[in-house]
């Protein structure tokens, strides 16, 4: 009887234990870091741990400086950014919004 109770406890624990959520297509992710590569259709960001993230840039990608609209031409290598991106079905990511720091007044 004790063996069966322990077995049921283990099964319940493994079945009901919380698991980390895996990234999957269609969800928005935010990445903060520094611009490493900028091209009209591609952006690479390096975070503080040194991990690189690549994003496709499309005609629908919005670029903002602070709260003001901007363009891809305003993005420079070495700038700090926050990228809001959506993961695509093929495992790649598409930048929806690229946020640059506000200009000093």
C-alpha angles and dihedrals in degrees: 000000000000091000091052092049092050090047093051090047091053093048092049092047094050093044098046100034114117115253129199113260115249120223113255137175121287099032125115119237130187121219123187122197148093126305110253100166130018126182131154091264103023140053130185123196127190116206126211091269090056096252115145123220122190125205134188113232117213136179086265094057110113120213119198134180106206098316097328123102115251139172137241087259088067091062113095133183110265096029119132112240145171113219120198106200140171121224114235127216092255091060094256124117131232120208112234098173130013111196118200123189118269117264115253113257 
